[in-house]
């Protein structure tokens, strides 16, 4: 899904490196989830499981910053 790819790429480029190791690990596990489930979590259509809540919140608050 193009929208999901763009959202996750922006997060990787701007915020991933600043995450503590446990959230980086949660992000890695998050990538194993179905794209439609991830999209629903990120759009708020569904609540993510507790193990993913913090990383989903971090992704949801990622915004593009113009240079």
SEGUGU-831575 format. One record per residue (C-alpha): residue in one letter; z, x, y. Coordinates in Angstrom, 2 decimals, always signed. Example, Ala and Ser with C-alpha at 12.3 -4.5 7.8 and 13.67 -1.06 7.14 Angstrom:
<'A', <+7.80, +12.30, -4.50>>
<'S', <+7.14, +13.67, -1.06>>
This chain:
<'X', <+0.00, +0.00, +0.00>>
<'X', <-1.19, +1.63, +3.22>>
<'X', <+1.58, +0.25, +5.43>>
<'X', <+4.27, +1.51, +3.08>>
<'X', <+2.63, +4.93, +2.83>>
<'X', <+2.51, +5.24, +6.62>>
<'X', <+6.14, +4.19, +6.99>>
<'X', <+7.37, +6.64, +4.34>>
<'X', <+5.20, +9.48, +5.68>>
<'X', <+6.64, +8.98, +9.17>>
<'X', <+10.15, +9.09, +7.73>>
<'X', <+9.39, +12.26, +5.78>>
<'X', <+7.89, +13.93, +8.85>>
<'X', <+10.66, +12.99, +11.26>>
<'X', <+13.98, +12.38, +9.51>>
<'X', <+14.05, +13.44, +5.87>>
<'X', <+14.92, +17.07, +6.60>>
<'X', <+18.04, +16.01, +8.52>>
<'X', <+19.45, +13.89, +5.69>>
<'X', <+22.41, +15.08, +3.65>>
<'X', <+21.53, +16.07, +0.07>>
<'X', <+22.83, +12.82, -1.43>>
<'X', <+20.48, +10.74, +0.74>>
<'X', <+17.58, +13.06, -0.02>>
<'X', <+18.28, +12.47, -3.71>>
<'X', <+18.45, +8.70, -3.15>>
<'X', <+15.10, +8.89, -1.35>>
<'X', <+13.56, +10.71, -4.31>>
<'X', <+14.82, +7.98, -6.65>>
<'X', <+13.62, +5.31, -4.22>>
<'X', <+10.06, +6.56, -4.63>>
<'X', <+10.17, +5.55, -8.30>>
<'X', <+10.51, +1.88, -7.34>>
<'X', <+7.63, -0.60, -7.26>>
<'X', <+5.73, -0.63, -3.95>>
<'X', <+6.18, -4.36, -3.39>>
<'X', <+9.93, -4.08, -3.99>>
<'X', <+10.14, -1.17, -1.53>>
<'X', <+8.17, -3.15, +1.04>>
<'X', <+10.51, -6.13, +0.63>>
<'X', <+13.55, -3.89, +1.06>>
<'X', <+12.12, -2.24, +4.16>>
<'X', <+11.06, -5.49, +5.79>>
<'X', <+14.37, -7.16, +4.99>>
<'X', <+12.88, -9.76, +2.65>>
<'X', <+15.25, -8.48, -0.06>>
<'X', <+18.46, -6.49, +0.05>>
<'X', <+18.24, -3.13, -1.70>>
<'X', <+20.80, -2.16, -4.34>>
<'X', <+23.81, -0.33, -2.97>>
<'X', <+22.59, +3.08, -4.11>>
<'X', <+19.56, +2.72, -1.82>>
<'X', <+21.10, +0.89, +1.15>>
<'X', <+21.78, +3.94, +3.34>>
<'X', <+18.37, +5.52, +2.82>>
<'X', <+16.59, +2.18, +3.33>>
<'X', <+18.53, +1.74, +6.58>>
<'X', <+17.49, +5.24, +7.67>>
<'X', <+13.84, +4.50, +6.91>>
<'X', <+13.98, +1.13, +8.69>>
<'X', <+15.26, +2.74, +11.87>>
<'X', <+12.59, +5.46, +11.93>>
<'X', <+10.31, +5.08, +14.91>>
<'X', <+7.25, +6.99, +16.03>>
<'X', <+8.00, +9.21, +19.02>>
<'X', <+5.06, +10.06, +21.23>>
<'X', <+4.86, +13.78, +22.02>>
